């Protein structure tokens, strides 16, 4: 039963096991749980370094057309109504 569960974990495409490598699954089910956590934490650290990289902008980039439209409205002032 454990072997079937390990196979399902290794082949998972959705859920909490998608990032598990076959070595991680083996260590989780049959091997050394400490080796499993060592590899798991290494994965998490690598992912966190990607997200905390200063090269990745925090603000969503604006398209050129949206930028031009925003700047077009800046110089306009409200028109006064002319009386006839």
Contact map, one row per residue, 1 for C-alpha under 8 A:
111110000000000000000000000000000000000000000000000000000000000000000000000000000000
111111000000000000000000000010000000000000000000000000000000000000000000000000000000
111111100000000000000000000000000000000000000000000000000000000000000000000000000000
111111110000000000000000000000000000000000000000000000000000000000000000000000000000
111111111000000000000000000000000000000000000000000000000000000000000000000000000000
011111111100000000000000110010000000000000000000000000000000000000000000000000000000
001111111110000000000000000000000000000000000000000000000000000000000000000000000000
000111111111000000000000000000000000000000000000000000000000000000000000000000000000
000011111111000011010000100000000000000000000000000000000000000000000000000000000000
000001111111000011011100100000000000000000000000000000000000000000000000000000000000
000000111111100001000000000000000000000000000000000000000000000000000000000000000000
000000011111111011000000000000000000000000000000000000000000000000000000000000000000
000000000011111011000000000000000000000000000000000000000000000000000000000000000000
000000000001111111000000000000000000000000000000000000000000000000000000000000000000
000000000001111111000000000000000000000000000000000000000000000000000000000000000000
000000000000011111100000000000000000000000000000000000000000000000000000000000000000
000000001101111111110000000000000000000000000000000000000000000000000000000000000000
000000001111111111110000000000000000000000000000000000000000000000000000000000000000
000000000000000111111000000000000000000000000000000000000000000000000000000000000000
000000001100000011111111100000000000000100000000000000000000000000000000000000000000
000000000100000000111111100000000000000000000000000000000000000000000000000000000000
000000000100000000011111110000000000000000000000000000000000000000000000000000000000
000000000000000000011111111000000001000000000000000000000000000000000000000000000000
000000000000000000011111111100000011001100000000000000000000000000000000000000000000
000001001100000000011111111110000001000000000000000000000000000000000000000000000000
000001000000000000000111111111100000000000000000000000000000000000000000000000000000
000000000000000000000011111111111011000000000000000000000000000000000000000000000000
000000000000000000000001111111111001000000000000000000000000000000000000000000000000
010001000000000000000000111111100000000000000000000000000000000000000000000000000000
000000000000000000000000011111110000000000000000000000000000000000000000000000000000
000000000000000000000000011111111000000000000000000000000000000000000000000000000000
000000000000000000000000001101111111000000000000000000000000000000000000000000000000
000000000000000000000000001100111111100000000000000000000000000000000000000000000000
000000000000000000000000000000011111110000000000000000000000000000000000000000000000
000000000000000000000001001000011111111000000000000000000000000000000000000000000000
000000000000000000000011101100011111111100000000000000000000000000000000000000000000
000000000000000000000000000000001111111110000000000000000000000000000000000000000000
000000000000000000000000000000000111111111000000000000000000000000000000000000000000
000000000000000000000001000000000011111111100000000000000000000000000000000000000000
000000000000000000010001000000000001111111110000000000000000000000000000000000000000
000000000000000000000000000000000000111111111000000000000000000000000000000000000000
000000000000000000000000000000000000011111111100000000000000000000000000000000000000
000000000000000000000000000000000000001111111110000000000000000000000000000000000000
000000000000000000000000000000000000000111111111000000000000000000000000000000000000
000000000000000000000000000000000000000011111111100000000000000000000000000000000000
000000000000000000000000000000000000000001111111110000000000000000000000000000000000
000000000000000000000000000000000000000000111111111000000000000000000000000000000000
000000000000000000000000000000000000000000011111111100000000000000000000000000000000
000000000000000000000000000000000000000000001111111110000000000000000000000000000000
000000000000000000000000000000000000000000000111111110000000000000000000000000000000
000000000000000000000000000000000000000000000011111110010000000000000000000000000000
000000000000000000000000000000000000000000000001111111010000000000000000000000000000
000000000000000000000000000000000000000000000000111111110000000000000000000000000000
000000000000000000000000000000000000000000000000000111111000000000000000000000000000
000000000000000000000000000000000000000000000000000011111000000000000000000000000000
000000000000000000000000000000000000000000000000001111111100000000000000000000000000
000000000000000000000000000000000000000000000000000001111111000000000000000000000000
000000000000000000000000000000000000000000000000000000011111000000000000000000000000
000000000000000000000000000000000000000000000000000000001111100000000000000000000000
000000000000000000000000000000000000000000000000000000001111110000000000000000000000
000000000000000000000000000000000000000000000000000000000011111000000000000000000000
000000000000000000000000000000000000000000000000000000000001111101100000000000000000
000000000000000000000000000000000000000000000000000000000000111111100000000000000000
000000000000000000000000000000000000000000000000000000000000011111110000000000000000
000000000000000000000000000000000000000000000000000000000000001111111000000000000000
000000000000000000000000000000000000000000000000000000000000011111111100000000000000
000000000000000000000000000000000000000000000000000000000000011111111110000000000000
000000000000000000000000000000000000000000000000000000000000000111111111000000000000
000000000000000000000000000000000000000000000000000000000000000011111111100000000000
000000000000000000000000000000000000000000000000000000000000000001111111110000000000
000000000000000000000000000000000000000000000000000000000000000000111111111000000000
000000000000000000000000000000000000000000000000000000000000000000011111111100000000
000000000000000000000000000000000000000000000000000000000000000000001111111100000000
000000000000000000000000000000000000000000000000000000000000000000000111111100000000
000000000000000000000000000000000000000000000000000000000000000000000011111110000000
000000000000000000000000000000000000000000000000000000000000000000000001111111000000
000000000000000000000000000000000000000000000000000000000000000000000000001111100000
000000000000000000000000000000000000000000000000000000000000000000000000000111110000
000000000000000000000000000000000000000000000000000000000000000000000000000011111000
000000000000000000000000000000000000000000000000000000000000000000000000000001111100
000000000000000000000000000000000000000000000000000000000000000000000000000000111110
000000000000000000000000000000000000000000000000000000000000000000000000000000011111
000000000000000000000000000000000000000000000000000000000000000000000000000000001111
000000000000000000000000000000000000000000000000000000000000000000000000000000000111
